Amino acid sequence: MHEIDRLRVIRDVLDGKLLQRQAAEQLQLSRRQIVRICQRIRDKGAKGIIHGLRGRTSNHQLARGLLQRALKLITTHYCDFGPSFANEKLREQHRLVLSTYALRNGMIEAGIWRAKRRKPFHRAWRPRKDCLGQMVQVDGSEHDWFEGRGPRCTLIAFIDDATSKVLLARFELAEDTLTLMRLTWEYLRRYGRPQSFYVDKDSIYKINRQAALDEEVRDEQPMTQFSRAMSELGIGVICANSPQAKGRVERLFKTLQDRLVKDLRLAGVSNREAANRFLAQGYLNGHNTRFQEEPLSSVDAHRKLLAMHRLERILCLRTERTLLNDYTLPYQKRFFQVLEHQSVRVSPKDKVQVEIRLDDSTHLRFKEVYLNFKPIAKRPYRAYLSARPSKAKQYDNPYTKGLGSKPAKNHPWRRLFLHPHRVAIPVAGL
């Protein structure tokens, strides 16, 4: 029926009722193909509409018996091999050349191989955000950025979801909590507070455990140091379920691992400090000019830092410890002595927060008030107890008094226990 309908259109062209261009649009063919079909119809009549390869064997057909020989060898020697691996062995060991696709179909028809049905994973397309700063994707990529000219390092990047603009990028030794906090401090000072950070499920951003009993009582979820700091700043932390979900930053690293590596090679950069200067001196601006997109809205969603946002107090490592009876606080093999005069009443068993800030300084906070303290090497009473002499009364053993610590050579003890075979044991009745 398809060829009969095509013949009718070609007849209209030959009778002058239809233009070749119009026939090409109706049959979805090129005008040159219409000319060829018209010429075949003039020469052969209605049979010219039939394709010339009908009834002929394909030029790519396998040789007769080749597939059967291959299947027989597979059944004998490679019954548990997959199609690709079996085809490699047929080429190497038996000099049988055929495509993996044809071999796979033959193995499926013969029942040697079962096709694996993989359930497709559904992924919904997410449109870009509307405004700059509405969502910022953060990630790090450890790579040989200097191609062996220098040590491996990690590139940490902040890229906006709405515009694909790289807002901040820095080469660091590793992607850890303190490094992320230091770079976030710089980002907040430069742009302000974004609506949210889009990150992966690394232990820096998410604690992969269930809430403890006391956390369930308070209806709280366990938070990392970075997530806790972002919650105090009013910034959401969204953890992606897959790398494809944060495709902006993943594709950014794929581009930089190709382009940036070559630019660093041409510039002769071979260490982190020089690479960071190279990024700041114009590379990021050139990258954004080439790859940046226009947002749907010109509104900047970044929010200003408020007076209550003391970054040195928020972007830190904060841990809770219990104050002991002697007003000392142990923390990571260190001891802190809380002084007597404080602006708030402190008692033993109180929960005190230990803050380790980005400048490596230590601060103790209780009820939003910072305590006066001094570091001490160790508890003084422990050394005092270890140095005290024992008051236990020494009693003299009358059985050992006057005896030396080492028995004499002719002592019976030596003859009895050290050389029992030399001691003559008297036997009763002899």
KABEL-V440947 format. One record per backbone hydrogen bond with DSSP energy under -1.0 kcal/mol. NH is the residue of the N-H (numbers start at 0). CO is the residue of the C=O. E is the energy in kcal/mol with one decimal. If there is no record, write none. Layout:
NH_CO_E ; NH_CO_E
This chain:
4_0_-2.3 ; 5_1_-1.8 ; 6_2_-2.3 ; 7_3_-1.8 ; 8_4_-1.5 ; 9_5_-2.1 ; 10_6_-2.4 ; 11_7_-1.7 ; 12_8_-1.5 ; 13_9_-2.5 ; 14_10_-2.1 ; 15_12_-1.1 ; 16_11_-2.2 ; 17_11_-1.3 ; 22_18_-2.3 ; 23_19_-2.1 ; 24_20_-1.6 ; 25_21_-2.0 ; 26_22_-2.5 ; 28_23_-1.9 ; 33_29_-1.6 ; 34_30_-1.9 ; 35_31_-1.8 ; 36_32_-2.3 ; 37_33_-2.3 ; 38_34_-1.8 ; 39_35_-2.0 ; 40_36_-2.2 ; 41_37_-1.9 ; 42_38_-1.8 ; 43_39_-3.1 ; 44_40_-1.6 ; 47_44_-1.6 ; 48_45_-1.6 ; 49_46_-1.4 ; 53_50_-1.4 ; 55_52_-1.7 ; 60_57_-1.2 ; 65_62_-2.0 ; 68_64_-2.0 ; 69_65_-2.1 ; 70_66_-2.6 ; 71_67_-2.0 ; 72_68_-2.2 ; 73_69_-2.3 ; 74_70_-2.3 ; 75_71_-1.7 ; 76_72_-3.0 ; 77_73_-1.0 ; 80_77_-1.4 ; 85_81_-2.9 ; 86_82_-2.2 ; 87_83_-1.8 ; 88_84_-2.0 ; 89_85_-2.2 ; 90_86_-1.9 ; 91_87_-2.4 ; 92_88_-3.0 ; 93_89_-1.1 ; 95_89_-2.1 ; 102_98_-2.1 ; 103_99_-2.6 ; 104_100_-2.3 ; 105_101_-2.2 ; 106_102_-2.5 ; 107_103_-2.2 ; 108_104_-2.3 ; 109_105_-2.0 ; 111_106_-2.0 ; 112_106_-1.5 ; 133_130_-1.5 ; 135_195_-2.0 ; 136_158_-2.9 ; 137_197_-2.2 ; 138_156_-1.5 ; 140_154_-2.0 ; 142_152_-1.8 ; 144_142_-1.9 ; 146_143_-1.4 ; 148_145_-2.2 ; 152_142_-1.2 ; 153_171_-3.1 ; 154_140_-2.3 ; 155_169_-2.7 ; 156_138_-2.4 ; 157_167_-3.1 ; 158_136_-2.4 ; 159_164_-2.5 ; 160_134_-2.6 ; 163_159_-1.6 ; 166_157_-2.1 ; 167_157_-1.4 ; 169_155_-2.2 ; 171_153_-3.4 ; 175_173_-1.0 ; 179_175_-2.3 ; 180_176_-2.4 ; 181_177_-2.2 ; 182_178_-2.3 ; 183_179_-2.4 ; 184_180_-2.2 ; 185_181_-1.7 ; 186_182_-2.3 ; 187_183_-2.9 ; 188_184_-2.2 ; 189_185_-1.5 ; 190_186_-2.9 ; 192_302_-3.9 ; 194_132_-2.6 ; 196_235_-2.9 ; 197_135_-2.8 ; 198_237_-2.9 ; 204_201_-1.5 ; 205_201_-2.1 ; 208_206_-1.6 ; 215_211_-2.4 ; 216_212_-2.0 ; 217_213_-1.7 ; 219_214_-3.1 ; 227_223_-2.5 ; 228_224_-2.0 ; 229_225_-2.3 ; 230_226_-2.1 ; 231_227_-1.6 ; 232_228_-1.2 ; 234_229_-2.9 ; 235_194_-2.0 ; 237_196_-3.0 ; 239_198_-3.1 ; 249_245_-1.5 ; 250_246_-2.7 ; 251_247_-1.7 ; 252_248_-2.0 ; 253_249_-1.7 ; 254_250_-2.1 ; 255_251_-2.7 ; 256_252_-2.6 ; 258_254_-3.2 ; 260_255_-1.4 ; 262_258_-2.3 ; 263_259_-2.7 ; 264_260_-1.7 ; 265_261_-2.3 ; 266_262_-2.0 ; 268_263_-2.4 ; 274_270_-1.9 ; 275_271_-2.6 ; 276_272_-1.8 ; 277_273_-2.1 ; 278_274_-2.0 ; 279_275_-2.0 ; 280_276_-1.9 ; 282_277_-1.2 ; 283_278_-1.6 ; 285_281_-2.2 ; 286_282_-2.5 ; 287_283_-2.6 ; 288_284_-2.1 ; 289_285_-1.4 ; 290_286_-2.4 ; 291_287_-2.1 ; 292_162_-3.1 ; 296_129_-2.1 ; 300_131_-3.2 ; 302_192_-2.8 ; 308_305_-1.2 ; 309_307_-1.7 ; 310_308_-1.2 ; 312_309_-1.3 ; 313_309_-1.6 ; 314_310_-2.7 ; 315_313_-1.9 ; 316_355_-2.5 ; 318_353_-2.3 ; 320_351_-3.3 ; 322_349_-2.6 ; 323_327_-2.4 ; 326_323_-1.7 ; 328_335_-2.1 ; 330_333_-2.8 ; 335_328_-1.6 ; 336_373_-3.2 ; 337_326_-2.6 ; 338_371_-2.3 ; 348_322_-3.2 ; 349_346_-1.4 ; 351_320_-3.2 ; 352_364_-2.8 ; 353_318_-3.9 ; 354_362_-3.3 ; 355_316_-2.7 ; 356_360_-2.4 ; 359_356_-1.9 ; 362_354_-2.1 ; 364_352_-2.7 ; 365_368_-3.2 ; 368_365_-1.1 ; 370_363_-2.4 ; 373_336_-1.8 ; 375_334_-2.5 ; 382_378_-1.0 ; 383_379_-1.8 ; 384_380_-2.3 ; 385_381_-2.0 ; 386_382_-1.3 ; 387_383_-1.1 ; 400_396_-1.2 ; 402_399_-1.6 ; 410_407_-1.3 ; 413_410_-1.0 ; 414_410_-1.4 ; 415_411_-2.6 ; 416_412_-2.2 ; 417_413_-1.5 ; 421_418_-1.3 ; 429_426_-1.6
